[in-house]
């Protein structure tokens, strides 16, 4: 890189004055700051205030400055010696080799194999090495609901219907048998109807929907449930009654 004294003439206009006590300084500003200290005889305080730099930075530049702009170029920040706990090249190569031979193994299994053989390494290091080698350490799980959700902005459009088993600890002590709770939610108004029953045949589902019809004052265009039907048109209520009454949805 060829740099001359006149390649960057007056750096003062290039330095933003934002009231900060330090700024990223370009090569021209470093060069002219050193010139003002060595040739112009400016005071240290004036140069520091003019270029908004730290005193330690200016002294570091003056120590390297030999009259040429090239002496102030940024140097490498790479450490001169490796970290004492840096992963050895043979260990990294062994991790990649284990991954090639066992493509279905997870990074935890590879880590456990290395620990079994006496190699001191952390699971996060194994994962980082696999990522740097373009291996897929794990396959992300597919989202259960990856389709855009349709939220209606008017009534008469959609209900949500869920049924769950009521745990024994949630019922009164004198009640015997199993109980189920139907939750019917009107999507637009967010109003809901709760219907409890001690059995789950088809006609109970029909009864729950009829009670919701009286509460909301209308039938919806479609009903959404999580028993396999994403959206059930109103024309297919018979099919919906049959399918829904034969499926119990238990929430964990």
N, C-alpha and C positions, 0 to 999 in steps of 0.2 A: 504493500500500500504506500503510495507516494503522497506525502502531505507537506505542504509548503506553509510559510509564515502567513502568506496572503490568501490562503484558501478560505479562512474564516476571519474576516477583518475585525468587525466590532461585535462581539458577542453580547453586549449589554442589552440590545433590543430583543435578543432571542430569549432572554431569561424572564419568565413571567414573575411579576411582583404580586404575590398573593398573600403576603404576610406569613408564609411558612418559614421556619428557621432552617430548613434544608430543602434542596431540590435535586433531582437527577441532573448532573452537570455534564455537558457535552465536551468533546475534545478541545474545541476552540476556547471555551471558558477556562478550562484547566490551563491551557497554554498562556493565555493573556493574564491570568491571575499570577502565574509564576513569573511572567515578564515584569509585571508591575512590582513584584517583590524584589526581584534581582536587579533590574535595570532602571526602573523609574524611581525606586526608592520610596514607594508608598508605605505608609504605616500598616502594621498587621491589622489593626482594627478597621481601617478603611477598606482594605481588600476583603476582609471577611464580610463586612456589611454590604459591599458592592456586589459580591457574587453569591451572598447568602450560603456560605459553606461553613463547615466546622473547622475549627483550628487544627484538629488532628488530621483532617483530610488534606488541608493545605500543606502542612508539614510533610505528609507522606508524598505529595506531588513534588515538593521541592527536593526531597531526598532522591527522587528518581530523575529529576529534570537535569538535562545536560545541554540545553539550548536548542534541542530539536524537538519538534512536535511528536515524532515517533516514540520518544521515550515515555510519553504520557498515555500511550495506548493501553486499553484494558488488557490485563493479563488473565491467564487461565485461573479459574477458581477451583480446579480439580485438586483434591488433597494429594500431597506428595507421597503418602504411604497409605496402604490399604487399612481398613478397619480391622482390628484384631479378631473380631467375630464375623468377618465376611464369609459368606458361604463359598466353599471351595469349588473350583471348576468341575472336579470329578464328581462331587455330590450333585451339582446341578445337572450334569450329564446323566447321572444315574436316575434322577427323577424323571427326566425326559424319556429315558429308555424304558423305565417301568410303565410310563404312560402309554408308550407305543405298543408294548407287549400286552398291556391290560387296558384296552380302550374304555372298558366299562367301569373301571375302578375310580372311585372318588379320590379327591386329594387327601381326605382323612385316612383312607385305606393305604395310600402310598406313604403317608407320614407314619402310620403305625408299622408298616413294613420296615421303614428306615430305623425307627426307634428300636424295633426288635433286633435289628442288626447292629445296634450300638451307635447309630449316628445321631448326634445331638442337633436337632433342628426343630423349629416350631411349625405348626400347621399353616400359619399365615405365610411363612417363607415358602413352603411348598406351593401354596396357592399362587403367590406372586411369580414364582419361576414358571409355573404352568401357563399363566396368563401372558408372560413375556415371550413364551415360545409359541403363542397362537394356539395353544390347546384349550379346549373348552372344559374347564374343570368340573362343570356341572351343567345340566340342561335345565333352564328355568321352567318352572311348572306353568302349564297353560292356564290362563285365567278362566275361571268358571263362567264369568259374565263379561265377554269381550265385545258384545254388541252394544251399540248406543241405546240407552234406555229412553223409552217414550213416556214422558210425563205430560198428561193431558192438561190443557188450560181451560177446560169447560167440563160441566157435569154431564152425565148420561154417556160417558165414554168408557171408563175402565174401573173395575173393582179388583182388589187383591184379596184372595181367599186363602187362608192358611188354617190347618188343623194340627193340633198337637195333643199328646197325652199329658194329662195333669198328674204330676207326681203324687205319690201317696202322702208325702210330708206336707203337701199344700191343701189337702182336703180335711174336712172336719173329722174328728176321731170316730164319731158315731156312724159315718157313712162307709158303706162297704162297696166293693167292686171297683171297676175302672171308670174313669171319667175323661172326657175329651172336651177341648175348647176350640170352637170355631171363631176365628177372627176375620171379619170382613171389613175391608177398608175402602172408602171412596177416595180415589186418587186425587181428585181436584180439590175437594173441600177438606180432605184429611179426617173426615168423620169416620167412626168405626162402630161396629156392632159386635158384641161378644155373645156367643151362644154356647151353653154348656149342656152336655148330654152324657148319659152313662152307657151308651152304645153308639156304634158307628155304621149303621146300615145306610142304604141309599136314600131312604125317605127322610132321615135326619139331616142330610145335606140339603135336601130340597126345603125342609122346614127352616133351616138357618138362612137360606137365600130368600125365602118368602118374608121372614122377619126383617131382613135387611131391606127388602123392597118397600115394606111399610115405613121403615125408618127414613130411608133416603128419598122415597117418593118417586122412584123411577127404576127401570131395568137398565143395565149398562149395555153398551155395544159389544164389549168383550170383557172376559174375566181372566185374570192372570193368576196362575198358581205355580208352585214349585214342585209339582208332582210329575213333570215331564211335559206339560202343556205350557208353552211360553205365552200363548195368547189364544183364547178360545172364543170364536165368534158367538154371538147371541143365538144364531140359528142352530148351533150344535149343543144346546144345553142338555139334551138327553145324553149325548155321549159324555159330556162333562160330568153330569151327575153320576153316571156309572163308573167312570174312571176315577173320579175323586173319592167316591165312597169306598172304593176297593183299595185305597192307598192310605196308609198312615204315615204322616210326616212327623218325625220326632226331632225336636231341636236339642242340640247338645248344650 
